[in-house]
Amino acid sequence: MTMSNGTAARGAIPHHREDATVSVRDLVYRYGEFVAVEGVSFSIRRGEVFALLGTNGAGKTTTLEVLEGFRKPTSGSVEVLGHSPFQERFEVQARTGIMLQESGLIDEMTVVQMLELWQRLSPRDDDPSRLLDLVHLVERRDVPVSSLSGGEKRRLDFAMSVWGSPEFVVLDEPTTGLDPQSRDQLWQVVQRIRDDGATILLTTHYLEEAEALADRVAIMNSGRVAVAGTMSEVLATVPARISAVSTSLPGHVLGGLDREVLGELTLTTEGAQVFLSLETRQLQRDLTRLLDWARQHDVHLDELRASPASLSEVFMAVPRNDSAFGDTAVRAEGARN
């Protein structure tokens, strides 16, 4: 697979500045002589979920902190909601909600007391009852934070991040440590606020989460964007796969199959069974050709499966950074993982 540093996947939607909540152009950030982010460019459109992914040390954390206004770019331009997040931090923060990896909840307070405290601290107006209903914590409103489950605490964190319906929401590893049911509940709420018009930047190590929620995705590696685009464009950078099993196939029949399909065909024989595996960038066409071939030769295909590549396969195909330094220095300075 071919990937380019700092560029979008082939066919990716071009950037339109006037339609962007976030615009990042040629971002560079250095820690001394170490370049943590090198020439990163992407945009996040209004009303979409954008997943920013990368392994530890890829530069994702530093990029996120620049967007949040905690760090000033070494060079390049960054705009959030039409403002510089570092130079015009108040204007950006007043319209932005951030859900951190680490909870800032106070154990001795009840759920509703936490929201009432947040009501006094936030520049945005809202109603605690609305937020409790949004995150399904109405029946837990008078329960101390210390008595909440992990999933309930994350939902309360989420409620505070979307207090006052901010235009831009940053969700930093929002479902880490949650059970599948709690994760699914939070996914539903994320989709709901996106449908209501919020723009969402998501970071996550759960690739199925990004695949389920994101409209577009960027995967960082070694301080650069390795691949980016809509979810379908990113998935198309890795071949789809077709597999099947058959029995007692004549050799002359099998010999003609590789001339019928366009992808890379692998045949493995074990006793009377023949295992077919086909990697293809034209899934529909090759699946049709395989089925036509099977019908013409009266071949029965057992365990037939056809599926596009997963985001996990794309992620694993991105070249790895062997440097042990990476964002380690960033984390040592108090940056989030």
Secondary structure, 3 states (H helix, E strand, C coil): CCCCCCCCCCCCCCCCHHHEEEEEEEEEEEECCEEEEEEEEEEEECCCEEEEEECCCCCHHHHHHHHCCCCCCCEEEEEECCECCCCCHHHHHCCEEEECCCCCCCCCCEHHHHHHHHHHHCCCCCCHHHHHHHCCCHHHCCCEHHHCCHHHHHHHHHHHHCCCCCCEEEEECCCCCCCHHHHHHHHHHHHHHHHCCCEEEEECCCHHHHHHHCCEEEEEECCEEEEEEEHHHHHCCCCEEEEEEEECCCHHHHHCHHHHCCCEEEEEEECCEEEEEEEECCHHHHHHHHHHHHHHCCCCCEEEEEECCCHHHHHHHCCCCCCCCCCHHHHHCCCCC
